[in-house]
Amino acid sequence: MKNNLLHACARLSAGSLVLFLFGGCFKDKVTMTYKILTPVYATQTAVMGNIKGNPAQPFDSVGKIAMLGNYVFVNEVYKGIHVIDNSNPGHPAQIAFLNIPGNVDMAIRGNMLYADMYSSLLSIDITDPRSPKVTSILSNLFRTYNATGGYLIYDNSGNLTNNTRIITGWVMKDTTVPVGSSIYYNGGGPMYYDLAGSVAQASAASSTGTVGSMSKMAILNNYLYTIDEAHEAGALSLADPKTPAATRISLSGFDLETIFPFGNKLFLGSKEGVFIYDVSDPSKPQQQGTFSHGSACDPVISDGDYAYVTLHSGTYCGGASNELDVVNVQNLNVPILVSTYPMTRPQGLTKDGNLLFVCDGQSGGVKLFNATDPKKLQLLGTIGQMSAYDVISDNHHLMVVAADGLYQYDYSDPQHVQPLSTLTLK
């Protein structure tokens, strides 16, 4: 019996927060064993020095996407941005990797790329994408940044300094600690601990790149709009593109997730609905109408007359809806739902002329609709069987980010969409 009790004391499920206590165990030191992700730190100086166009490397994961000219930029979640020469879409070539810890979003104009690094915004000169140069760092912009991949530590003023410790990676191992040690759990992401109790605190003259519908950044006129925190979007002046300046412009909403620009309008997608702003005068944004829906994750695009909204369930957004909503926004003050289409688990979407492309979840590929009559969309077919996340369409050229890589297609003939190339995860 004694041996069985000792065995029970040691047999604690990895990653479990359940502690089994047995009376016979109290003779010895009681411990708990977890699979722990422990952060690996580097100073800001070291991190900045490593954003220099590292050699191309395989993808471990894919996130958001942007394109400008012959270049495609693909985010690897929390790690950085892959640069792809897409001069020949049939044979895309990875040419560099921008090592940016905590990166999730980006926007591009001319030779400047804007990217988040945890709570900070980096401005990066990509005149030569193989040899980028960081021109400015705006600290503490994204005020409620939630990094499943990690946190960083600021100075006492909430700013980055040369000595700021930035998480650049994680080491996973089984770790045994005394019962009562501080265990920190990061919202569905990594768990880590610190026995000393010191835990990192979360704290128009040139061409504009195209980003996917899942983006939290958008460039319109001479401003970069960003979702700074869950209930507010802000604007940064690009009068000096190398050093964006924060302004007092703000656009409010609830549980904001995405930004889509069209004309002089901004469509903010949220877990609760769509908030529409007129930014004809960027210094005085005017809120127009709001389209409300049940709780769900919500990217949105618009062609000016109609907005197309996908709702999907099974995430932190809550709700059970999986559908595509078409909303008449000809009167911006009174958006009207005109039709709804059931989907499997839709996410990103894009529109080119009368063609509408919608990513539709695990193995659902990309649904292609004839949207000549937005009230009666006609399904033309499904492109691929990948778990598509986001998509960009441009001049009969489709780019799809999926769970297993980057896909490209030619849809010159919508009835016979042709695959061009695939870059898959390693």
Order of alpha helices (4+ residues) and beta strands (2+ residues): alpha-beta-alpha-beta-beta-beta-beta-beta-beta-beta-beta-beta-beta-beta-beta-beta-beta-beta-beta-beta-beta-beta-beta-beta-beta-beta-beta-beta-beta-beta-beta-beta-beta-beta-beta
